[in-house]
């Protein structure tokens, strides 16, 4: 008899995990492993090698993006589905860039999660229907050569480094520790980048960093 497929379910909200566990376990072939933060999720992936990992993007410790990126860099063979409340095209593109196989909106998880697991384990991609246009836009943009009309050439090497780290969802504190500088220095770099690129608002800067990460 074929052994059960192990499914890692990583979300910091216990009620969400319990609800999704009940839905996924409707398929008796699946065995659930749970984690409530990114660090534990990464450890479980490394140690137990589950067949698939369902990761909340926003988790304590390291976030879902960082878990997925480390798994990819370490060459661990596992399919990853992201859970998110963000209908953000730049985040979707970033997820696709690091090899995520599924992208499910949290508002639809109860009805979609089992379907997404079945489809991804069958070797296909799964996206919530509401964001299907993102894939069409992505395929169109991939055929368009990138230019530096956005003004990246105006940035210093230090400022570009800040953008690179921001694109990986690092906080000001994390960037300061990694670069061995003060948080004030990081904040000054961010202010200068916004001024040079005429960007207003923290979220706008994050979106810009993610969209242009391949050009940095």
FILOLO-932936 format. One record per residue (C-alpha): residue number from 0; residue in one letter; chain; x negated, y negated, z. Coordinates in pm, 1 decimal. Layout:
// FILOLO-932936
+-----+------+-----+----------+----------+----------+
: seq : type : mol :     east :    north :       up :
+-----+------+-----+----------+----------+----------+
: NUM :    a :   A :        X :        Y :        Z :
...
+-----+------+-----+----------+----------+----------+
***
This chain:
// FILOLO-932936
+-----+------+-----+----------+----------+----------+
: seq : type : mol :     east :    north :       up :
+-----+------+-----+----------+----------+----------+
:   0 :    x :   A :      0.0 :      0.0 :      0.0 :
:   1 :    x :   A :   -137.2 :   -341.6 :    -96.2 :
:   2 :    x :   A :   -235.4 :   -560.8 :    200.0 :
:   3 :    x :   A :    -57.6 :   -887.1 :    268.5 :
:   4 :    x :   A :   -177.5 :  -1213.5 :    116.0 :
:   5 :    x :   A :   -312.1 :  -1446.1 :    385.5 :
:   6 :    x :   A :   -184.6 :  -1803.2 :    374.3 :
:   7 :    x :   A :   -345.6 :  -2080.6 :    579.3 :
:   8 :    x :   A :    -91.3 :  -2343.5 :    685.3 :
:   9 :    x :   A :   -263.2 :  -2659.0 :    814.4 :
:  10 :    x :   A :    -52.5 :  -2947.3 :    947.2 :
:  11 :    x :   A :    -78.3 :  -3139.5 :   1273.7 :
:  12 :    x :   A :    299.0 :  -3132.5 :   1332.7 :
:  13 :    x :   A :    406.7 :  -2810.3 :   1506.0 :
:  14 :    x :   A :    770.7 :  -2840.8 :   1396.6 :
:  15 :    x :   A :    670.3 :  -2874.8 :   1032.7 :
:  16 :    x :   A :    441.8 :  -2571.8 :   1056.5 :
:  17 :    x :   A :    715.4 :  -2365.0 :   1219.9 :
:  18 :    x :   A :    969.9 :  -2460.3 :    954.7 :
:  19 :    x :   A :    734.7 :  -2381.3 :    668.9 :
:  20 :    x :   A :    623.5 :  -2056.7 :    832.6 :
:  21 :    x :   A :    984.1 :  -1936.8 :    844.2 :
:  22 :    x :   A :   1034.5 :  -2016.3 :    476.9 :
:  23 :    x :   A :    707.6 :  -1861.3 :    355.7 :
:  24 :    x :   A :    754.6 :  -1546.1 :    561.7 :
:  25 :    x :   A :   1074.2 :  -1476.5 :    372.7 :
:  26 :    x :   A :    826.8 :  -1309.7 :    139.4 :
:  27 :    x :   A :    710.1 :  -1013.0 :    348.2 :
:  28 :    x :   A :    387.5 :   -994.2 :    146.5 :
:  29 :    x :   A :    253.3 :  -1312.6 :    305.3 :
:  30 :    x :   A :     68.6 :  -1339.3 :    637.5 :
:  31 :    x :   A :     44.8 :  -1688.4 :    792.2 :
:  32 :    x :   A :   -258.9 :  -1834.7 :    968.6 :
:  33 :    x :   A :   -206.5 :  -2176.8 :   1128.5 :
:  34 :    x :   A :   -428.0 :  -2478.7 :   1198.8 :
:  35 :    x :   A :   -336.0 :  -2819.4 :   1339.3 :
:  36 :    x :   A :   -638.3 :  -3019.1 :   1219.9 :
:  37 :    x :   A :   -883.3 :  -3034.8 :    931.5 :
:  38 :    x :   A :  -1183.5 :  -2905.7 :   1123.4 :
:  39 :    x :   A :  -1005.3 :  -2585.2 :   1225.2 :
:  40 :    x :   A :   -868.7 :  -2544.9 :    873.2 :
:  41 :    x :   A :  -1220.3 :  -2558.1 :    726.7 :
:  42 :    x :   A :  -1351.7 :  -2314.3 :    988.1 :
:  43 :    x :   A :  -1070.8 :  -2066.2 :    916.5 :
:  44 :    x :   A :  -1131.7 :  -2089.6 :    541.5 :
:  45 :    x :   A :  -1501.5 :  -2020.4 :    592.0 :
:  46 :    x :   A :  -1453.5 :  -1734.9 :    838.7 :
:  47 :    x :   A :  -1132.6 :  -1560.7 :    733.4 :
:  48 :    x :   A :  -1128.6 :  -1634.4 :    358.9 :
:  49 :    x :   A :   -747.8 :  -1664.6 :    318.2 :
:  50 :    x :   A :   -605.5 :  -1626.3 :    -32.6 :
:  51 :    x :   A :   -446.7 :  -1970.4 :    -28.7 :
:  52 :    x :   A :   -456.9 :  -2283.3 :    187.5 :
:  53 :    x :   A :   -168.6 :  -2526.9 :    229.9 :
:  54 :    x :   A :   -319.7 :  -2850.6 :    359.4 :
:  55 :    x :   A :   -155.2 :  -3166.5 :    484.9 :
:  56 :    x :   A :   -353.6 :  -3455.7 :    334.6 :
:  57 :    x :   A :   -331.8 :  -3664.2 :    654.5 :
:  58 :    x :   A :   -471.6 :  -3454.8 :    939.8 :
:  59 :    x :   A :   -677.6 :  -3527.7 :   1251.2 :
:  60 :    x :   A :  -1048.7 :  -3461.8 :   1218.7 :
:  61 :    x :   A :  -1137.0 :  -3429.5 :    852.6 :
:  62 :    x :   A :   -846.7 :  -3482.5 :    615.8 :
:  63 :    x :   A :   -713.4 :  -3249.8 :    349.7 :
:  64 :    x :   A :   -921.4 :  -3412.3 :     76.0 :
:  65 :    x :   A :  -1243.9 :  -3359.3 :    268.8 :
:  66 :    x :   A :  -1155.1 :  -2996.1 :    345.5 :
:  67 :    x :   A :  -1083.4 :  -2928.1 :    -21.4 :
:  68 :    x :   A :  -1400.7 :  -3101.3 :   -135.3 :
:  69 :    x :   A :  -1622.8 :  -2908.3 :    105.1 :
:  70 :    x :   A :  -1460.7 :  -2580.3 :      9.2 :
:  71 :    x :   A :  -1518.3 :  -2659.7 :   -358.2 :
:  72 :    x :   A :  -1882.2 :  -2763.3 :   -300.0 :
:  73 :    x :   A :  -1949.8 :  -2444.9 :   -102.6 :
:  74 :    x :   A :  -1811.8 :  -2230.9 :   -383.4 :
:  75 :    x :   A :  -1544.6 :  -2065.2 :   -168.6 :
:  76 :    x :   A :  -1282.3 :  -1894.7 :   -382.8 :
:  77 :    x :   A :   -943.9 :  -2012.4 :   -255.8 :
:  78 :    x :   A :   -637.9 :  -2177.9 :   -407.0 :
:  79 :    x :   A :   -532.3 :  -2502.2 :   -238.1 :
:  80 :    x :   A :   -193.5 :  -2672.0 :   -219.7 :
:  81 :    x :   A :   -165.7 :  -3024.1 :    -82.8 :
:  82 :    x :   A :    131.8 :  -3138.2 :    123.9 :
:  83 :    x :   A :    184.2 :  -3512.6 :    123.4 :
:  84 :    x :   A :    435.3 :  -3788.7 :    174.7 :
:  85 :    x :   A :    245.7 :  -4006.9 :    -74.0 :
:  86 :    x :   A :    388.9 :  -4048.1 :   -423.8 :
:  87 :    x :   A :     63.3 :  -4212.6 :   -525.8 :
:  88 :    x :   A :    -77.8 :  -4147.9 :   -871.5 :
:  89 :    x :   A :   -437.4 :  -4224.6 :   -773.2 :
:  90 :    x :   A :   -423.6 :  -3971.9 :   -487.9 :
:  91 :    x :   A :   -272.9 :  -3716.3 :   -724.3 :
:  92 :    x :   A :   -555.0 :  -3767.8 :   -974.3 :
:  93 :    x :   A :   -814.0 :  -3734.4 :   -699.8 :
:  94 :    x :   A :   -654.1 :  -3405.1 :   -593.4 :
:  95 :    x :   A :   -666.6 :  -3273.2 :   -948.9 :
:  96 :    x :   A :  -1030.5 :  -3381.3 :   -981.7 :
:  97 :    x :   A :  -1136.1 :  -3158.6 :   -691.3 :
:  98 :    x :   A :   -947.2 :  -2856.1 :   -820.9 :
:  99 :    x :   A :   -630.3 :  -2857.0 :   -610.1 :
: 100 :    x :   A :   -375.7 :  -2615.7 :   -761.0 :
: 101 :    x :   A :    -54.6 :  -2747.4 :   -602.4 :
: 102 :    x :   A :     79.1 :  -3088.0 :   -500.2 :
: 103 :    x :   A :    402.7 :  -3078.7 :   -300.6 :
: 104 :    x :   A :    586.7 :  -3377.9 :   -155.7 :
: 105 :    x :   A :    676.4 :  -3333.0 :    210.0 :
: 106 :    x :   A :   1032.7 :  -3442.8 :    146.0 :
: 107 :    x :   A :   1074.9 :  -3127.9 :    -64.5 :
: 108 :    x :   A :    858.9 :  -2877.2 :    121.2 :
: 109 :    x :   A :   1137.0 :  -2660.1 :    261.8 :
: 110 :    x :   A :   1286.8 :  -2598.4 :    -81.4 :
: 111 :    x :   A :    961.8 :  -2589.5 :   -278.9 :
: 112 :    x :   A :    692.9 :  -2438.8 :    -57.3 :
: 113 :    x :   A :    760.1 :  -2069.0 :   -121.5 :
: 114 :    x :   A :    794.5 :  -2132.4 :   -494.8 :
: 115 :    x :   A :    464.4 :  -2325.4 :   -497.5 :
: 116 :    x :   A :    281.5 :  -2043.1 :   -315.7 :
: 117 :    x :   A :    418.5 :  -1780.0 :   -555.9 :
: 118 :    x :   A :    325.9 :  -1985.7 :   -862.5 :
: 119 :    x :   A :    -22.8 :  -2083.1 :   -746.0 :
: 120 :    x :   A :   -109.4 :  -1727.2 :   -643.6 :
: 121 :    x :   A :      0.6 :  -1623.0 :   -993.7 :
: 122 :    x :   A :   -279.7 :  -1840.5 :  -1130.7 :
: 123 :    x :   A :    -75.5 :  -2144.8 :  -1231.3 :
: 124 :    x :   A :    -41.9 :  -2504.3 :  -1107.4 :
: 125 :    x :   A :    260.1 :  -2635.4 :   -918.7 :
: 126 :    x :   A :    368.6 :  -3000.1 :   -887.5 :
: 127 :    x :   A :    680.3 :  -3143.7 :   -728.5 :
: 128 :    x :   A :    910.4 :  -3242.4 :  -1018.0 :
: 129 :    x :   A :    918.7 :  -3608.3 :   -905.1 :
: 130 :    x :   A :    550.6 :  -3650.5 :   -987.7 :
: 131 :    x :   A :    540.5 :  -3460.3 :  -1316.3 :
: 132 :    x :   A :    490.4 :  -3790.3 :  -1500.3 :
: 133 :    x :   A :    157.2 :  -3828.5 :  -1318.3 :
: 134 :    x :   A :     23.3 :  -3527.2 :  -1509.1 :
: 135 :    x :   A :    135.9 :  -3671.9 :  -1842.1 :
: 136 :    x :   A :    -30.6 :  -4003.7 :  -1758.2 :
: 137 :    x :   A :   -345.5 :  -3822.6 :  -1646.2 :
: 138 :    x :   A :   -376.7 :  -3629.8 :  -1970.7 :
: 139 :    x :   A :   -330.1 :  -3952.3 :  -2167.0 :
: 140 :    x :   A :   -593.7 :  -4140.4 :  -1967.8 :
: 141 :    x :   A :   -846.6 :  -3858.6 :  -1997.9 :
: 142 :    x :   A :   -843.1 :  -3917.0 :  -2372.4 :
: 143 :    x :   A :   -923.6 :  -4287.4 :  -2324.4 :
: 144 :    x :   A :  -1291.1 :  -4385.8 :  -2275.8 :
: 145 :    x :   A :  -1363.0 :  -4572.2 :  -1951.8 :
: 146 :    x :   A :  -1501.8 :  -4924.9 :  -1959.9 :
: 147 :    x :   A :  -1643.1 :  -5160.1 :  -1699.9 :
: 148 :    x :   A :  -1388.6 :  -5431.7 :  -1764.4 :
: 149 :    x :   A :  -1289.4 :  -5408.0 :  -1395.5 :
: 150 :    x :   A :  -1616.4 :  -5576.1 :  -1292.7 :
: 151 :    x :   A :  -1802.8 :  -5294.0 :  -1120.0 :
: 152 :    x :   A :  -2126.9 :  -5439.0 :  -1258.7 :
: 153 :    x :   A :  -2080.3 :  -5732.2 :  -1019.2 :
: 154 :    x :   A :  -2124.5 :  -5510.2 :   -713.2 :
: 155 :    x :   A :  -2451.4 :  -5448.3 :   -530.0 :
: 156 :    x :   A :  -2571.6 :  -5088.5 :   -472.3 :
: 157 :    x :   A :  -2461.4 :  -5116.9 :   -108.2 :
: 158 :    x :   A :  -2114.1 :  -5233.1 :   -209.6 :
: 159 :    x :   A :  -2080.3 :  -4949.1 :   -462.0 :
: 160 :    x :   A :  -2180.8 :  -4706.0 :   -188.1 :
: 161 :    x :   A :  -1903.0 :  -4840.2 :     33.4 :
: 162 :    x :   A :  -1656.3 :  -4786.8 :   -252.2 :
: 163 :    x :   A :  -1779.6 :  -4429.5 :   -300.9 :
: 164 :    x :   A :  -1723.8 :  -4349.9 :     66.6 :
: 165 :    x :   A :  -1387.3 :  -4525.5 :     66.1 :
: 166 :    x :   A :  -1280.7 :  -4309.3 :   -228.2 :
: 167 :    x :   A :  -1338.3 :  -4002.9 :     -7.2 :
: 168 :    x :   A :  -1095.4 :  -4150.4 :    249.6 :
: 169 :    x :   A :  -1367.8 :  -4239.2 :    501.7 :
: 170 :    x :   A :  -1273.0 :  -4487.5 :    776.7 :
: 171 :    x :   A :  -1478.8 :  -4797.2 :    860.6 :
: 172 :    x :   A :  -1611.2 :  -4616.1 :   1168.2 :
: 173 :    x :   A :  -1714.5 :  -4310.8 :    966.9 :
: 174 :    x :   A :  -1883.3 :  -4524.2 :    701.6 :
: 175 :    x :   A :  -2072.4 :  -4722.1 :    964.6 :
: 176 :    x :   A :  -2199.7 :  -4402.6 :   1128.5 :
: 177 :    x :   A :  -2300.8 :  -4244.4 :    796.3 :
: 178 :    x :   A :  -2485.1 :  -4556.4 :    679.1 :
: 179 :    x :   A :  -2628.3 :  -4638.2 :   1022.6 :
: 180 :    x :   A :  -2486.1 :  -4991.1 :   1016.2 :
: 181 :    x :   A :  -2232.1 :  -5177.8 :   1226.2 :
: 182 :    x :   A :  -1860.6 :  -5172.6 :   1157.6 :
: 183 :    x :   A :  -1886.9 :  -5548.5 :   1101.3 :
: 184 :    x :   A :  -2132.1 :  -5485.4 :    817.1 :
: 185 :    x :   A :  -1889.2 :  -5240.4 :    656.7 :
: 186 :    x :   A :  -1606.5 :  -5492.4 :    692.7 :
: 187 :    x :   A :  -1822.8 :  -5762.3 :    533.0 :
: 188 :    x :   A :  -1900.7 :  -5534.6 :    237.8 :
: 189 :    x :   A :  -1531.5 :  -5462.4 :    191.3 :
: 190 :    x :   A :  -1451.1 :  -5833.4 :    203.7 :
: 191 :    x :   A :  -1718.5 :  -5909.3 :    -56.8 :
: 192 :    x :   A :  -1597.3 :  -5632.0 :   -285.1 :
: 193 :    x :   A :  -1241.0 :  -5764.6 :   -268.9 :
: 194 :    x :   A :  -1363.6 :  -6114.7 :   -345.0 :
: 195 :    x :   A :  -1572.7 :  -6007.7 :   -644.9 :
: 196 :    x :   A :  -1303.3 :  -5784.5 :   -791.7 :
: 197 :    x :   A :  -1011.2 :  -6012.1 :   -699.9 :
: 198 :    x :   A :   -840.9 :  -5741.3 :   -494.9 :
: 199 :    x :   A :   -594.9 :  -5824.1 :   -217.3 :
: 200 :    x :   A :   -501.8 :  -5583.5 :     61.3 :
: 201 :    x :   A :   -664.3 :  -5277.1 :    219.2 :
: 202 :    x :   A :   -444.7 :  -5028.5 :     36.3 :
: 203 :    x :   A :   -520.8 :  -5196.7 :   -295.3 :
: 204 :    x :   A :   -895.0 :  -5156.1 :   -232.4 :
: 205 :    x :   A :   -850.5 :  -4789.1 :   -143.0 :
: 206 :    x :   A :   -647.8 :  -4730.3 :   -458.4 :
: 207 :    x :   A :   -913.6 :  -4905.0 :   -669.0 :
: 208 :    x :   A :  -1191.6 :  -4697.1 :   -511.6 :
: 209 :    x :   A :  -1011.5 :  -4369.0 :   -580.8 :
: 210 :    x :   A :   -919.8 :  -4461.6 :   -938.3 :
: 211 :    x :   A :  -1279.9 :  -4560.7 :  -1020.7 :
: 212 :    x :   A :  -1468.5 :  -4301.4 :   -817.9 :
: 213 :    x :   A :  -1605.9 :  -4134.7 :  -1131.4 :
: 214 :    x :   A :  -1761.5 :  -4465.3 :  -1245.2 :
: 215 :    x :   A :  -1945.9 :  -4536.4 :   -919.2 :
+-----+------+-----+----------+----------+----------+
***
